[in-house]
């Protein structure tokens, strides 16, 4: 007759020998996402405005020292503005000296202003059925009068030298256009009106209390007066660096 197959008895432990532990199944390890661009997935702390300002200061110094060219600086500033976490900010300046590093000597003044000449003549920019542009490296006067009649005036202060802290631009546009562009790290204020036209000033307040202040006054009639910061452009103390290079 057939005998039923009996289960094999569990092996008896050998005297003096501890029983062997059964291997436990290991949980699957989560995949680590690959880094792309400037992103760093390991940093999850949300970035504050102060964190972004700190990174932007490092990039500004790197541009002034020649470590970055303008295109690289603009790309990294864009990355700073897009960053949501501290982990995304830190890689942007990983290859640059940190702000306040030990290699730096005593801090230099942020801006080098001369004596404020209250009685100096005002600069004048006029465009009548024409176009006038002021841009590049130029010394900004205390006061500038801009008048456009069926014309266009462009005032670009992003690379200008500010000889005084307060700069006033009186803009008048009649069937014309007056555009003012300033660096991102200065103060920009405005006071004016538009009559069948547009008067728009995007106000800024510089973090540095000694930063230049640009005030736009005026009006437009069937025209346009506009002042706003130029993205990725930062003012640097080129005057102070020049004096240091010349030994003054």
RAQUISUL-V827965 format. One record per run of one state. SS is the DSSP state (alpha for helix, beta for strand, coil for the rest). FROM is the first residue (numbers start at 1). TO is the last residue. If there is no record, write none. Layout:
ss: (SS & SS)
from: (FROM & FROM)
to: (TO & TO)
This chain:
ss: (coil & beta & coil & alpha & coil & alpha & coil & beta & alpha & coil & beta & coil & beta & coil & beta & coil & beta & coil & beta & coil & beta & coil & beta & coil & beta & coil & beta & coil & beta & coil & beta & coil & beta & coil & beta & coil & alpha & coil)
from: (1 & 46 & 47 & 49 & 65 & 70 & 83 & 85 & 86 & 94 & 123 & 129 & 131 & 135 & 139 & 141 & 143 & 150 & 152 & 157 & 161 & 163 & 166 & 175 & 177 & 183 & 187 & 196 & 198 & 202 & 204 & 205 & 213 & 222 & 224 & 230 & 238 & 247)
to: (45 & 46 & 48 & 64 & 69 & 82 & 84 & 85 & 93 & 122 & 128 & 130 & 134 & 138 & 140 & 142 & 149 & 151 & 156 & 160 & 162 & 165 & 174 & 176 & 182 & 186 & 195 & 197 & 201 & 203 & 204 & 212 & 221 & 223 & 229 & 237 & 246 & 248)
